[in-house]
Amino acid sequence: MNNYFGIGLDAKISLDFNQRRDDHPEKCRSRARNRMFYGMLGGREIVAKTFKNLEQRVRLQCDGELISLPNLQGIVILNIPRYCFRSPLPILLSRD
């Protein structure tokens, strides 16, 4: 079972980090160093805006309804209440 699924910025940062960890496992033994490198990758992607205007390239449909997306660089679908160093997330969509 997966806890989250990401498209765009989040997925790119995770992929880059995982590739670095696979290529150089000896450099990824410290939790603090991993977090620092993950943050560096995130900062670089935010500045580069690789996934600028992702909302124009992706359609999100839920229960047959097309969801209008704001200006964004990534989409993360979660089944857990916290994400990214245990940060609580605002509830954007709710079920009635």
N, C-alpha and C positions, 0 to 999 in steps of 0.2 A: 504494500500500500504506500502511495506517495502522500506526503503532507502538503505539497504545493506544486504548481505548474506555472512556469513563467514564459512569457513571450517578450522579446525586445531587450531592453536594457538589463534587466535582472538576469535573463538567460545568458546574455553575452558575457557579463561579468563572471557568472558561475562557470561557464565553459572555459574562459580564459584562466581562471584560478585552477580549475581541475586539470587542465592541460599542463600548467606550470608544475603542479604537484606531481603529476605523472612523470614529467621530464626530470624533475629535481626533487625527489622525495626527501633527500637529506636536508634541504632548505626549508622544509615545511613541518618541522617537529615541534615548534613553539606556537602555542595558541595565540600569544600576543603578536608574534611576527606574522602569523597567518592573517590575523585581523588587520594588521597594518597594511599588508600587501593587498588584501581584499579591498580595503578603503582606498588605496592608491589606484587600483584598477577601476573602481567606481568613480573616483574623481576624474580620471582620464576619460572615461566614457561619457560622463556628464558634460565635460568641456567639449569633447569632439562631437557630441550630439549625433552619434551614429544612427539613432533611431528616432530622430526628430520627425514629427508629424506621423507617428505610427497609427494614429486614429484614422488617417486617410488610406492606409494600406490594409487595415484589419476590420472585419465586420464581426461584431459580437452579438450572438443570438442566444436567448435564454427562454426556454419554454415556448418556442415559436415566435417570440417577440424580438425585434431588432433593438438593441440597446444603443442609445446615442452616447458616443464617447467624447469626453473633453480632450483638450490638447494634452497628449501624453507621450512618454517614451517607453512605457512598458506596461504589461498587464500581468498580474499575479493572481492565480486562483488558489485559495487556501481552504483547508479543512481543519485548521488549527487557529486558536485565538491570538497567537503572537508570532512574530516573524522578524528576522534580521536583528540578531543580538537581543532577542526577547522583547522587542518593542511592541506595545499594544497597537492595534490598527483601528482606525475609525471605521464604523460600519457604513459602507457606501450603498449597499443594496440590502433590503430586508424582505423576508417572506411574510406575507399576511395570512 
